[in-house]
Amino acid sequence: MHTVSVTVAGLLLLGLFCGVGWAFAREQGARSAVLIFVPVWFVATALNMWVGVNRAGYTVLQEMPVSVIMFVIPTAFALTLRARLR
C-alpha cells in the first residue's frame, strides 16, 4: 500500500509542477517543469529508500526494486507528457 501511495503522490507532484509551469509560461513552462520534476522526484524516492533501509529495517536489495518502480512510473508519465506538449 505504501508503494501505491508514494507513486500516486509522485503523480500528484507532477501535476503540481506542470500546473505551476503552465501558469507561468503555458506549454513551454510545463515542459520545463517536467525537467525540474524528474531530479526532485529522484531525490524524494532516494530519501524514501533511505528511510526504508535505516528506519524500517529493509535491506538495500529488498528496497531497491520498490524504489525503482516508485521512480519510474511518475517519471514515465512526466516524459510522455513532455513529448506530447511539443
C-alpha positions in Angstrom: 0.0 0.0 0.0 2.9 2.3 0.7 4.3 1.9 -2.8 0.9 2.8 -4.3 0.6 5.9 -2.0 4.1 7.1 -2.9 3.6 6.6 -6.6 0.3 8.5 -6.5 2.0 11.2 -4.5 4.6 11.4 -7.3 1.9 11.8 -9.9 0.2 14.5 -7.9 3.5 16.3 -7.5 4.0 16.1 -11.3 0.6 17.6 -11.7 1.5 20.4 -9.3 4.8 21.1 -11.1 3.1 21.1 -14.5 0.3 23.3 -13.2 2.7 25.9 -11.9 4.8 25.8 -15.1 1.6 26.2 -17.2 0.5 29.1 -15.1 3.8 31.0 -15.8 4.6 30.1 -19.4 1.9 27.8 -20.8 3.3 24.8 -22.7 6.9 25.8 -22.5 6.6 26.3 -18.8 5.0 22.9 -18.3 7.8 21.3 -20.4 10.4 22.9 -18.3 8.6 21.9 -15.1 8.9 18.3 -16.2 12.7 18.7 -16.4 12.7 20.1 -12.8 10.3 17.4 -11.6 12.5 14.4 -12.6 15.5 15.2 -10.3 13.3 16.3 -7.5 11.4 13.0 -7.7 14.6 11.1 -7.8 15.7 12.7 -4.5 12.3 12.0 -3.0 12.4 8.3 -3.9 16.1 8.1 -2.7 15.0 9.6 0.6 12.2 7.1 0.8 14.6 4.3 0.2 16.9 5.6 2.8 14.1 5.7 5.3 13.1 2.1 4.4 16.6 0.9 4.9 17.5 2.8 8.0 14.2 3.1 9.9 12.0 0.2 8.6 14.8 -2.4 8.6 14.7 -3.5 5.0 17.9 -4.3 3.2 19.0 -2.3 0.1 18.3 -5.3 -2.1 14.8 -5.5 -0.7 14.1 -1.8 -1.1 15.8 -1.2 -4.5 13.1 -2.8 -6.8 10.3 -0.9 -5.0 12.2 2.4 -5.2 12.8 1.8 -8.9 9.1 1.2 -9.5 8.2 4.3 -7.5 10.6 6.4 -9.5 9.9 5.0 -13.0 6.1 5.3 -13.1 5.8 9.1 -12.4 9.0 9.7 -14.5 7.5 7.8 -17.5 4.3 9.9 -17.2 6.4 13.0 -17.0 8.5 12.3 -20.1 5.4 11.2 -22.0 3.7 14.4 -21.1 6.8 16.4 -22.1 6.8 14.7 -25.5 3.1 15.4 -26.1 3.5 19.1 -25.3 5.7 19.7 -28.3 
